[in-house]
Amino acid sequence: MKDLQRQRVFDLLQKDCSPLLGQEVNVKGWVRTRRGNKNVAFIALNDGSVIHNIQVVVDVQGFDNDELLRQITTGACISVNGLLVESQGKGQRVEIQAREVIVYGGADPEKYPLQKKGHTLEFLREIAHLRPRTNTFGAILRLRHALSFAIHKYFNDNGFYYLHTPIITGSDAEGAGAMFRVTTLDMKDVPVKKDGSVDYSQDFFGKETNLTVSGQLEGELGALALSNIYTFGPTFRAENSNTSRHLAEFWMIEPEMAFCDIHGNMDLAEEFLKYLVSYILENCADDLEFLQKQYDDGLIGRLQHVKENKFRRLSYTEAVEILEQSGKKFEYPVKWGVDLQSEHERYLVEQHFNKPVILTDYPKDIKAFYMKQNDDGKTVRAMDVLFPKIGEIIGGSQREEDYDKLHKRIEEMGIHQEDVWWYLETRKFGTAPHSGFGLGFERLMLFVSGMGNIRDVIPFPRTPQNAEF
């Protein structure tokens, strides 16, 4: 086979591919479909670079290797040398008239699970090792890439430094308690103390350690030295939940900013989200159009609505009053002091204001220990950003920089000071006002993709009783 430089399908389908017309090109990819007759075969080839396939036309009579042609079935991986010409059919500008074909790997049509179309998302979760080859998950993975790139670009262009916070931690940033333990102890012979508790002094780290639920606490340390930092990495929660909104392993984006109050925090969150939505609209049009057609006919309009509208800002207290006076019967009753549920958040966003909402000044009893306390003694400078279809997409706050207040709050909540002594010390030496927030990457993916289940926006979902792939 003639040695030609491989061309991506994405590049060949662009309007500026005219210089290649009439030239011999090479494409490599996986066969989506093959149709035709004894004289000609039409192969739809996809290499993952774009949702669209390129058509390869094979003159069957011109190939004397019938065995090779029989191997070109759905799922097979092939390399094609051929002439790039304007297409005579509808639906594509160009096609390839094949001259040489190599089959890298066949796919038995009797066994290949993606041989037919119309598979349910539930079925595709059972074959997570193959589902990236479908149109749906090809689009999802390209969206994840684009969003990840946009996140790094935004922060880099705005003077933030990317901080790598630890995955293994000895503290619980959220106080949730549902954490995965990390240990090298022999589970068949666990060392115990005289009181019957596990002797972690014999463990690898000499203390009890877990997988992190957040990089925030360590992120604050970086902000109190570099001014503006962000983290972007995997986080873990051992909640035994099988809902469409929960994962055991997920990714978080967490910026932390020194010399920033709650208002600057809200400004950054709104600007950041609008930037990401705009980036996706501008760079992922083909994938968005496919997902809108297949799964959510309001997807692109909703993204544009978020991009174009200023977020509505109000206090938790005002939100509760609106909910109480709405006349709507909620599954979870509303009163001041309760944590708002998704149905409450979505009512505010989708029905009352018809735009994204930022709520502030939550009751301190339903928020984390590190949030700055307001002068009323009842609320803290928390902020949650609420989106249509999702509810809370960002949670953040101005952090408590006062040592005495933070120390007292830690005591009130029964947090072991020996686990967070280093965090407290930052309030002793050069403390400063600072703020930050956390954005769940998969929740953002749900919003920009229109998918209904969080397991379908991450390559390999980790959920209770599921760590197969």
Residue, then its C-alpha position, 0 to 999 in steps of 0.5 A: m500500500k502506498d505510504l500517504q500521510r493520513q488525513r482526518v475525516f474532519d479536515l476532509l469534510q471542511k469547506d477549505c479541503s478544495p486543494l485536495l480534490g482530485q488528489e490521492v489521500n489516505v483515511k483510517g477509521w472504523v466502518r459504520t455501515r456498508r451497503g451496495n451490490k455486486n458491482v459497487a460498495f459504499i462504506a461510511l467511515n468514521d475516525g472520531s474526529v467529527i460526528h459525520n462519516i466520509q463515504v468511501v466508494v469501492d469498485v468491487q470489480g476492480f478488487d480481486n481480493d474478495e476475502l478482503l472485501r468480506q472483512i469490511t463489515t460494521g465495526a471493522c478498522i480499515s485504512v483506505n488510499g483513494l481519490l478525493v472527489e466531489s460527491q455525486g450523492k446527497g448529504q456530503r460534499v466529497e467522497i473517496q474513490a478507493r484504490e487500496v484498502i487494508v483491514y487492520g481489524g475485522a469485527d464479526p457481524e454475528k458478535y459485534p454488539l453495535q452491529k445494529k442501530g437504536h441501542t438504548l443508553e442503558f445497554l450502551r452503559e453495559i459495553a462502556h468499552l465500545r460505546p465511544r464508537t457510537n455517534t452519541f458518545g463520540a459527541i459526548l467525548r468531543l464535548r468533554h474535550a472542548l469544555s476541558f480545553a475552554i476551562h484551562k484557556y479561560f483561567n490561563d487567560n485570566g491570570f490563574y495558576y493551575l494547582h494540582t491538589p492531592i487525591i489522597t487526603g487526611s481531611d474531609a472538606e465537606g464534612a460529609g463522611a461518605m469517603f473512600r478509604v485508602t489503605t495498605l493494611d491486610m484486610k484479612d489481618v487488620p491491626v487493632k488497638k486495645d480499645g478495638s479500633v483500627d491501628y492506623s499507625q501501621d498503615f502506609f501513611g501512619k493515619e487514616t486517609n481517604l480519597t478526596v471529596s474536594g481540592q478546595l482546602e488545599g486550593e485555599l493554601g495556593a490562593l494565599a500565596l499565588s492570589n488566583i489558582y484553580t484546580f481541575g481533577p477527580t473527586f470521590r464520594a462513597e454515597n450509595s446512590n443510584t440516581s441519575r445525578h450521582l457518581a462515585e467518581f467525578w471531576m471538579i473545577e475549583p477556583e480560589m481567589a485571594f482579595c476577593d469577596i462574595h460579589g467578586n466570586m459571583d461575578l467570576a462564576e457568571e462570567f466563567l459559565k457564559y464563557l464556557v457556554s459560548y465556547i461550546l456554541e462556537n466550536c461544537a455546532d455539529d455535535l450540539e445539533f446531533l444531540q439536540k435532534q436525538y435527545d433534547d430539542g431545546l438544547i441550543g436555545r437553552l444554551q443561547h438563553v444562558k449566554e445572553n441573559k444576566f443571572r438574577r441574584l437574590s438572597y436565600t431568604e428572598a428565594v424562600e419567600i418566593l417559593e412559599q408564596s408561589g402556590k405550588k405544592f412541592e414534594y419537599p415543603v419549604k421553610w426558612g432553614v431547610d436546604l433547597q431541593s432541585e425542584h425548588e431551584r428549578y422552579l426559581v430558574e425555569q418558572h419564576f425568573n426564566k433565567p439562571v439564578i445566584l442565591t446568597d446568604y444561606p443559613k449557616d447551619i446547612k453550610a460548611f464550616y469554612m464559609k464566612q459568617n455574616d453579622d446577623g449570626k444566622t447566615v453565611r456568605a455562600m452562593d449557589v448558581l442555579f441552572p435550568k434542568i440542572g438546579e445547582i451547578i456551582g456552590g461557593s462562598q467567601r471563606e472565613e478568614d478570621y481565625d477565632k471565628l473559624h476555630k469556634r465553628i470547627e469546634e461547633m461542628g465537631i471537626h477534629q482539629e488535628d485534621v485541619w490544623w494546617y488550614l487553621e494556621t493560614r489564618k494565623f500567618g498573613t490571613a486575607p479575604h478570599s473566595g472560591f467555588g466548585l463546579g461539577f464538571e459532569r453537571l456542566m456536561l449534562f447541561v451542555s449536552g442535554m443528556g438526562n443521566i450523569r452516567d452518560v457524560i463520563p467515559f467510564p461511570r463509577t457507581p455502586q456495584n459498578a467498576e467494570f471498565 
